[in-house]
Amino acid sequence: ADVADVLVVGGGVAGAALACALRARDATKDLRVVVVDGGDAQRAPKRDDAIDARCVALTPRSRAFLAHECGGAWDEIERAGRARAFDAMQAWDGVGGGHATYDARELGAASLGTVAENRVVLWALERAGERLGVERVARARVTATKTPEEDASGTPARATVVVEDAGKGGKATTTRDRGAGGGEASERTMEIDARLIVAADGPKSATRTAAGIKVGGWGYGQRAVVGTVRTDRAHSTAWQRFLPTGPIALLPIGDGTYSNVVWTTTPSEAKRLAEDASDAEFAQAVHDALQGQGAYKSQYQEDFNRFATLRFVEDVANQVFKPLACAARTTMSKVVGVPAIEGADEAARLDFAPPFRYPPDVLPAGEGTKRGSFPLSTHHATRLIKPRLALIGDAAHVVHPLGGQGLNLGLRDAELLANAIADARALGQDIGSVNALNPYARASVAANAPMMAALDGLQKLFANDTYPVALARSLGLAAVNATGPVRRKIAWYAMGGA
């Protein structure tokens, strides 16, 4: 059998980031890290490529991890010129009308996050991995894994890997030559012994199942539609309207005139939007859903023009209570546990209630763009580690996409597991032992469980469209919007500050 120190099953963003982080750190750079990936290497992006429907909103914490701990992967993303930072976010109730606005200036930050295509992030990590010496076995799948039930020093885990050979050239698509096959495309089997196997193979993880680890959770009976549209003006705001069937989000990408759409809705509506509608029909539906028009009018508010009185009251309150907000901000900041930000823009820092802003008009993105949908659920593995095994990313937990946190939680796992392995090396521990992996499991649950609970709670809260609940929601949003320290605390948490 071949031998590796760390075998990562799954070449997605979380697995690739972990591999890069291990090879980039002084304490772990001598480890042999092998990634088994079911696909081919990502093609280098071009500036004129159509925007891909699968995008991610990276928090500043995730961005810093990619920049400083993954061999400069973030530099590759920036050079591709296709990512877009957003410096504001507005969320509002599509039934009751209440809203909350978050601004990076209130935290003294340049942005709240950055939207990038999933494939560009993955390409950047693959490039960084090549420079760092990560060995990638492409077009391969793990068909069996065997991990010991108890810690036993010197007893490795074993994975059976089936590799599809490249064909005429005869070489398997690996970064280390492991032999040649025949002239025609074929499969061959290899065994890899590893001190640690990392399951990063997605929500239906075969590695997790083979280890006998169960998951607890539930489905929402909804699907998320993803696609690309254009807007009538460039913008740098993340817009999210909560409809009774689920939230719709509009996220800027590229030069800001393109936007990624993530729309949670019913399975039948998802099919219509993702498969049956034309590009023009999809763009019109997104426009109507954000503007509260057509089929997406609230039964209590016909359109945004009917919110004029509410907006006027908010503006008056903003001016009347701004001196009070100024006087109380230090005390309130201490209560909610956020520091007073020095040097932040005065108007933003002291704004009592940021006014509602209208989202841009939505237009078709043009030829070459694609749409898709996927089912929504939330689940968490009953355990994240066993001897010689650790779960990260979607193999460990899946969350509702309304906060755009799924991939960020996976990157957090990669960071925490890399920390645990580096600490184990420093202490002379076996990196695959339970003692070495326990700190990762504790830190991951502590970081991810509250976010999972919050997202699930928000999904259930906004799924109820009865008027008393909608009114209470809107009052709650207005209260958040009117309290600067609370806004900052929520934004700080969403940015990965927890």
C-alpha positions in Angstrom: 0.0 0.0 0.0 1.0 3.6 -0.6 1.5 5.7 2.6 0.4 9.2 3.4 0.3 11.2 6.6 -3.0 12.9 5.8 -5.5 11.6 3.2 -8.3 14.1 2.4 -11.3 12.4 0.8 -13.0 15.1 -1.3 -11.4 17.9 -3.4 -13.9 20.6 -2.7 -13.1 23.9 -1.1 -13.0 22.7 2.5 -10.7 19.7 1.7 -8.5 21.7 -0.6 -8.1 24.5 1.9 -7.1 22.0 4.7 -4.5 20.4 2.5 -3.0 23.8 1.6 -3.1 25.0 5.2 -1.2 21.9 6.4 1.5 22.2 3.7 1.8 26.0 4.4 2.5 25.8 8.1 6.0 25.3 9.5 4.8 22.7 12.0 3.1 20.5 9.4 4.8 21.4 6.0 6.7 18.1 6.0 3.6 16.0 6.1 2.7 14.1 3.0 -0.9 15.3 2.2 -2.9 13.5 -0.5 -6.3 14.7 -1.8 -8.6 12.3 -3.6 -10.8 14.3 -6.0 -13.6 13.0 -8.1 -13.2 15.6 -10.8 -10.6 17.1 -13.1 -8.5 20.1 -12.3 -10.4 23.4 -12.6 -9.8 25.4 -15.7 -8.2 28.8 -15.3 -10.9 31.5 -15.3 -11.0 34.2 -17.9 -12.4 37.7 -17.3 -15.0 37.3 -20.1 -16.3 33.9 -18.9 -20.0 33.8 -18.1 -20.6 34.1 -14.3 -21.1 30.7 -12.8 -24.4 30.2 -10.8 -22.6 28.5 -7.9 -21.1 31.4 -5.9 -20.1 31.8 -2.3 -20.1 34.8 0.1 -16.8 34.7 1.9 -16.6 36.3 5.3 -13.5 38.4 6.2 -12.4 35.6 8.4 -12.6 33.1 5.5 -10.8 35.6 3.2 -8.0 36.1 5.8 -7.6 32.3 6.1 -7.3 31.9 2.3 -4.9 34.8 2.1 -2.5 34.1 5.0 -2.8 30.3 5.8 -3.4 28.7 2.4 -0.3 29.5 0.5 -1.7 32.8 -1.0 -4.8 31.3 -2.5 -6.6 34.6 -2.1 -4.0 36.4 -4.2 -5.0 34.0 -7.1 -8.7 34.9 -6.6 -8.0 38.6 -6.7 -5.8 38.3 -9.8 -8.7 36.5 -11.6 -10.6 39.8 -11.3 -14.0 38.1 -10.9 -14.8 38.6 -7.1 -16.8 41.5 -5.7 -16.7 42.8 -2.1 -19.9 44.1 -0.5 -19.8 46.8 2.1 -23.5 46.9 3.1 -26.3 44.4 3.6 -30.0 45.0 3.9 -32.5 42.4 5.0 -36.2 43.1 5.1 -39.5 41.3 5.8 -41.5 40.8 2.6 -44.7 40.6 4.5 -44.5 43.2 7.4 -42.0 45.6 5.9 -39.5 46.0 8.7 -35.8 46.1 7.7 -32.3 46.1 9.1 -29.3 47.6 7.4 -25.7 46.7 8.2 -22.7 48.8 7.0 -19.0 47.9 7.1 -18.2 51.5 8.2 -19.9 50.9 11.5 -17.2 48.3 12.3 -14.3 50.2 10.8 -14.0 47.5 8.1 -13.6 47.8 4.3 -16.3 45.2 3.6 -18.7 42.7 5.2 -17.7 40.0 2.8 -16.7 39.0 -0.8 -18.7 37.1 -3.4 -16.8 34.7 -5.6 -17.6 31.8 -7.8 -17.1 28.5 -6.2 -15.0 27.2 -9.2 -12.7 30.2 -9.0 -12.0 29.6 -5.3 -11.4 26.0 -6.0 -9.0 26.8 -8.9 -7.1 29.2 -6.6 -6.7 26.5 -4.0 -5.5 23.9 -6.6 -2.9 26.4 -7.8 -1.8 27.1 -4.3 -1.7 23.3 -3.6 0.6 22.7 -6.6 3.1 25.2 -5.3 2.9 23.8 -1.8 3.4 20.2 -2.8 -0.1 18.9 -2.1 -0.6 15.6 -4.0 -3.9 15.5 -5.8 -5.4 12.3 -7.2 -7.9 13.4 -9.8 -10.8 11.5 -11.4 -10.7 9.1 -8.4 -13.1 7.8 -5.8 -12.7 6.1 -2.5 -14.7 2.9 -2.5 -13.8 1.7 1.0 -12.2 3.0 4.2 -11.1 1.1 7.3 -10.3 3.0 10.5 -9.4 1.4 13.9 -12.2 1.5 16.5 -9.6 2.3 19.2 -6.4 4.3 19.4 -3.5 2.1 18.5 -0.2 3.8 17.9 1.3 2.6 14.6 -2.0 1.2 13.2 -3.0 3.3 10.2 -6.3 3.8 8.5 -6.6 2.4 5.0 -8.5 3.6 2.0 -9.2 1.8 -1.3 -9.0 4.3 -4.1 -10.2 3.7 -7.7 -8.5 5.9 -10.2 -9.6 6.5 -13.8 -6.6 6.6 -16.0 -6.2 9.4 -18.5 -6.4 7.3 -21.6 -3.9 7.4 -24.5 -1.1 9.0 -22.5 -1.4 6.1 -20.0 -0.8 8.2 -16.9 -3.3 8.7 -14.1 -4.1 12.3 -13.4 -2.1 12.6 -10.2 0.6 15.0 -9.1 2.9 12.0 -8.4 3.5 9.3 -11.0 2.2 6.1 -9.7 2.6 4.0 -12.8 1.0 3.8 -16.3 -2.1 2.1 -17.5 -3.1 0.9 -21.0 -3.8 2.9 -24.1 -7.6 3.2 -23.4 -9.2 4.9 -20.5 -9.5 2.4 -17.7 -9.7 2.1 -13.9 -7.2 0.8 -11.5 -7.3 0.3 -7.8 -4.7 1.5 -5.2 -4.5 1.2 -1.4 -3.4 4.1 0.7 -2.5 3.8 4.4 -2.8 7.1 6.3 -2.2 8.3 9.8 -5.3 10.5 9.4 -8.2 10.3 6.9 -10.3 13.5 6.6 -13.8 13.1 5.3 -14.5 16.2 3.1 -16.8 14.4 0.7 -20.0 16.3 1.1 -23.4 15.9 2.8 -23.8 12.3 1.6 -20.3 11.4 2.8 -19.5 7.7 2.0 -16.5 8.0 4.3 -18.7 9.0 7.2 -21.1 6.2 6.5 -18.3 3.6 6.3 -17.2 4.8 9.7 -20.6 4.1 11.2 -21.2 7.8 12.1 -24.8 8.9 12.0 -26.3 12.3 11.3 -29.2 14.1 13.0 -31.3 16.7 11.2 -34.2 17.4 9.0 -35.2 18.6 5.5 -37.1 21.8 4.9 -39.2 20.6 1.9 -37.7 23.5 -0.1 -35.1 24.0 -2.8 -32.6 26.8 -3.4 -32.5 28.2 -6.9 -29.2 29.7 -8.0 -28.6 31.9 -11.1 -27.1 35.0 -12.5 -28.7 38.3 -13.4 -27.6 41.9 -14.3 -28.7 45.1 -12.6 -29.4 48.5 -14.0 -26.5 49.9 -11.9 -23.4 48.6 -10.3 -23.8 48.0 -6.6 -21.9 46.7 -3.6 -24.8 45.7 -1.3 -26.1 42.2 -0.4 -29.9 42.4 -0.6 -32.1 39.8 1.1 -35.9 39.9 1.2 -37.7 37.3 3.3 -40.8 35.9 1.5 -43.2 33.4 3.1 -41.8 30.7 0.9 -38.2 31.5 1.8 -35.6 34.3 1.4 -34.3 35.6 -1.9 -30.8 37.1 -2.0 -29.1 39.3 -4.6 -25.3 39.4 -4.2 -23.0 41.6 -6.3 -20.2 39.9 -8.3 -17.8 40.7 -11.0 -17.9 44.4 -11.9 -21.0 44.9 -9.7 -23.4 45.0 -12.6 -23.8 41.2 -12.3 -25.4 39.6 -9.3 -25.7 36.1 -8.0 -29.2 35.0 -7.0 -30.0 32.5 -4.2 -33.7 32.0 -3.9 -35.3 29.6 -1.4 -38.7 28.4 -2.5 -41.0 25.5 -3.0 -39.9 22.5 -5.2 -42.5 23.3 -7.8 -41.6 26.9 -8.0 -37.9 26.0 -8.0 -38.4 23.8 -11.1 -40.2 26.6 -12.9 -37.5 29.1 -12.1 -34.5 26.9 -12.7 -35.6 24.7 -15.6 -38.7 26.1 -17.4 -38.4 29.9 -17.3 -36.4 31.8 -19.9 -33.6 34.1 -18.9 -35.9 37.1 -19.3 -38.7 35.4 -17.3 -36.2 34.5 -14.5 -34.9 38.0 -14.3 -38.4 39.4 -14.2 -39.4 37.1 -11.4 -36.3 38.1 -9.4 -37.1 41.8 -10.0 -40.7 41.3 -8.9 -39.7 39.3 -5.8 -37.3 42.0 -4.6 -39.5 44.9 -5.5 -42.7 43.3 -4.0 -44.5 43.4 -7.3 -46.6 41.0 -9.4 -47.1 37.6 -7.8 -44.8 38.6 -4.9 -46.8 41.4 -3.5 -47.4 41.2 0.2 -51.0 40.6 1.1 -50.7 43.4 3.6 -48.6 45.8 1.6 -49.2 46.2 -2.1 -45.7 47.5 -3.0 -42.9 49.6 -1.6 -44.8 52.8 -2.2 -47.2 51.7 0.5 -44.2 51.7 2.9 -43.8 55.4 2.5 -45.3 56.3 5.9 -43.2 53.7 7.7 -40.1 55.1 6.0 -41.0 58.7 6.9 -41.4 57.7 10.5 -38.0 56.0 10.5 -36.3 59.0 9.0 -37.9 61.3 11.7 -36.9 58.9 14.5 -33.4 58.9 13.1 -33.0 62.6 13.4 -34.8 63.0 16.7 -33.1 60.2 18.5 -29.6 60.5 17.1 -28.4 62.6 20.1 -29.8 59.9 22.4 -28.0 57.2 20.4 -24.8 59.1 20.6 -25.1 59.4 24.4 -26.0 55.8 24.9 -23.7 54.1 22.4 -20.9 53.4 24.9 -23.1 51.9 27.5 -25.0 49.8 24.9 -21.7 48.7 23.3 -20.6 47.3 26.7 -24.0 45.5 27.2 -23.8 43.6 23.9 -20.1 43.1 24.0 -18.7 45.1 21.1 -16.1 47.8 21.3 -16.7 51.4 20.3 -15.0 51.7 16.9 -12.6 54.6 16.7 -12.2 56.2 13.3 -15.4 54.9 11.9 -17.5 57.2 9.7 -19.3 59.6 12.1 -22.6 59.4 10.2 -22.6 55.7 10.0 -21.5 55.1 13.6 -24.1 57.4 15.1 -27.0 56.7 12.7 -30.0 55.8 14.8 -31.8 53.9 12.1 -30.3 53.6 8.7 -33.0 54.3 6.1 -34.5 51.7 3.8 -32.8 51.6 0.4 -34.4 50.3 -2.8 -32.6 47.4 -4.6 -31.6 48.0 -8.2 -33.7 46.9 -11.1 -32.9 43.4 -12.4 -32.2 42.5 -16.0 -31.4 39.3 -17.8 -27.7 38.3 -17.6 -27.4 37.3 -21.3 -26.2 34.2 -23.0 -24.0 31.6 -21.4 -25.4 31.8 -17.9 -26.9 28.8 -16.2 -29.3 28.1 -13.4 -29.8 25.2 -11.0 -31.4 24.2 -7.7 -30.7 21.9 -4.8 -32.7 20.6 -1.8 -32.4 22.2 1.6 -31.8 20.5 4.9 -29.9 20.9 8.1 -27.9 18.2 9.8 -25.0 17.5 12.0 -22.9 14.4 12.5 -23.3 12.7 15.9 -19.5 12.8 16.2 -16.8 14.6 14.3 -13.8 12.4 15.1 -12.8 8.7 15.5 -9.3 7.3 15.8 -7.6 8.1 12.4 -10.7 10.0 11.1 -12.0 13.6 11.2 -15.1 15.1 9.4 -15.1 18.6 8.0 -17.4 20.8 5.9 -20.7 19.3 4.6 -19.6 15.9 5.7 -19.9 17.2 9.3 -22.8 19.6 9.0 -25.2 21.2 6.6 -27.0 24.5 7.2 -29.8 26.5 5.6 -28.2 28.9 3.0 -30.1 32.0 4.1 -27.1 33.5 5.9 -24.6 32.3 3.2 -22.6 30.6 5.9 -22.3 27.0 4.7 -18.9 27.2 3.0 -17.6 29.6 5.6 -18.3 27.0 8.3 -16.4 24.4 6.2 -13.4 26.8 5.9 -13.6 27.3 9.7 -13.4 23.5 10.1 -10.3 23.4 7.9 -8.7 26.1 9.9 -9.5 24.5 13.3 -8.4 21.0 12.2 -5.1 22.5 10.8 -4.6 24.2 14.2 -5.2 20.9 16.0 -2.8 18.9 13.8 -0.1 21.6 14.2 -0.5 21.6 18.0 -0.3 17.8 18.0 3.0 17.9 16.1 4.3 20.5 18.5 3.4 18.2 21.5 4.8 15.1 19.8 1.4 13.5 19.6 0.1 11.0 17.0 -1.9 13.3 14.6 -4.6 10.6 14.1 -5.2 10.0 17.8 -8.4 11.0 19.6 -6.3 13.1 22.0 -4.9 15.1 19.0 -8.3 15.5 17.3 -10.4 16.3 20.4 -9.5 20.0 20.4 -10.8 20.2 16.8 -14.1 18.5 17.6 -14.8 20.8 20.6 -13.9 23.9 18.7 -15.9 23.0 15.7 -19.1 22.3 17.7 -18.6 25.5 19.7 -18.3 27.6 16.6 -20.9 25.9 14.3 -23.7 24.8 16.6 -24.9 28.3 17.5 -24.8 29.4 13.9 -26.8 26.3 12.8 -29.4 27.0 15.5 -29.7 30.7 14.6 -30.1 29.9 10.9 -32.7 27.2 11.6 -34.6 29.6 13.9 -34.6 32.4 11.4 -35.9 30.0 8.7 -38.8 28.9 10.9 -39.6 32.5 12.1 -39.8 33.9 8.6 -41.8 31.0 7.2 -44.8 32.1 9.2 -46.8 34.8 7.2 -49.7 35.4 9.7 -50.0 39.1 10.3 -49.3 39.1 14.1 -46.1 37.2 13.6 -45.1 39.4 10.6 -45.8 42.5 12.6 -43.7 41.2 15.5 -40.9 40.4 13.1 -41.0 43.8 11.6 -40.9 45.5 15.0 -37.9 43.3 15.9 -36.1 44.2 12.7 -36.9 47.9 13.4 -35.5 47.6 16.9 -32.3 46.0 15.6 -32.0 48.7 12.9 -32.4 51.4 15.5 -29.7 50.1 17.8 -26.2 50.6 16.5 -24.3 48.3 18.9 -26.7 45.5 18.2 -26.3 46.0 14.5 -22.6 45.8 14.9 -22.7 42.7 17.0 -24.8 40.9 14.5 -22.6 42.0 11.6 -19.5 41.1 13.5 -20.9 37.6 14.2 -21.9 37.1 10.5 -18.4 38.2 9.4 -16.9 35.3 11.2 -16.0 37.1 14.4 -17.3 34.4 16.7 
